[in-house]
Amino acid sequence: MSDPTILTIILNYKTAEMTIKSAEAARVAMQGLPGEIVIVDNDSQDGSYDAISAHVADAGWADTRVIQSGRNGGYGAGNNVGIKAGMADGSRPDYVYILNSDAFPEKGAICALVRHLENHPEVGFAGSEIHGS
């Protein structure tokens, strides 16, 4: 049996620098997991999409895509854009991890959630502990 795939969705709205830091943390937290990150720009119209796209390209993050929502329909709608985008190859991930652009998961944090879900198939949803404010 192969390892489960995870799709991490980060929604950006006018916080390009913070979103990039969140994506960097997510990349570390996902080490060892097959998966991808989709950063959804929620119609920021402030250059965020271009700035994030340039950073992802310059950093060579082949497992990270930046997409436009097309409109700002709010938090849920923006995350749904990322979920509907799915994996780059068109497949559906085994798990979706929704990460706020102002959150920075610790190393191994996403792996721990996946491990918990895999070990407890009766669980359909898991969340992270939040440190700080």
N, C-alpha and C positions, 0 to 999 in steps of 0.2 A: 504494500500500500504506500502511495506517495504522500509526501507532506502536504497538508492543506494549503491552498493559496489564499492570500489576503490582499484585499484592495483597500488602501488607506486613502480616504477622501479628506482634503483640506480645502475649506472654503475661504477664499480671499475677498475682502471688500475694503479697498483703499489702505491695506496694511502690507504692502509688498515685502518690506524688509523683515517684518515679524513673521510673515508667512514662509519666507525662505528659511528663517531660523527654525521654524516648526518642522518644515520638511527635512532639514538637516538632522534634527533630533529623531524624526520618524525613521529616516534611513538607518540610523544607528540602532534604534529600537527594533527594527525589522531584520537585522542581520541574522542569517541562518534560516529565514523564512522565504519560500518562493512567493513573490508578490510584487506589487506595483503601487505607486503613489499617483493619484490624480489630484492636481490642484485646479480647482474651479474658480475662475475669476467671475465674481457675481456682478458683472456689469459695472465695475469700479469707475471707468471712464477717467482715470487719473494717470494712466501710464503703467499701472500695476501689471497688467497682462504682459506688456512688452518687457518690463523689467524682470519679472519672474521667468518668462520664457527665455530671455537672454542668459540669466543665471543658470538655469537648468541646462541649456545648451553648452555654455562655457565650462560648466562643471562636469559635463559628460555623463549626466544622470540618465542613462538609457532606460531605466526602470521608472522614470517619472515623466508624466505628461502634464501639460498645462492647456486647459480648454476654457472657452468662454461659455457663460451660461446663456448669453443672448439677451437676458433681461434680469433685473433684480426682483425675483419673486419672494425673497426672504430666505431665511436660513434653511428651512426644510426643502424648499424648491431647489435651492442651489446644491444642496447635498444630493438630491435626487438626480440632478444632471450628472454628477459624478458616478453615482451608482448605475444609472442607465448606460453610461459610457462603457462600463465594465472593463475587462482586461484588454490590453492592446491587441491581442489576437482574436478578440470577439467573444471569448469565453466568459463564463460567469465565475467569479471567485467563490471559494468555499465560505469566506468570511469577509465582511465589510467592517472597517474600523473608521469611525467618524472622529476626526481630530480637529479641534478648534485651532485657528491660526495663532492664538495666544497661549497655546499649550505645547509643552516640550517633554515628550515621554522620555523616561530614563532608559538606558541601555537594557535590553531584555524585557521591557515592560509589555510590548506587544506580543512577544513570544510567550510570555507568562499567561496572557489572556487566551491566546490560541490553545496553549497546553491545557488550561482549565476547561475550555469548551470541548476539547477533544476527549478529556478524561471524564466529562460529565455530559453525555449526549442529551440528557433530559433538560439541560439549560439552553435557552435560546438567545440569551442576551447577557453580556458582561460589560462592566465598566471599570474604569481605572480609579484608583485612589488619587485624590488631588492634594498636592502639597503647596503651601504658600497661598498668596492671595493676589 
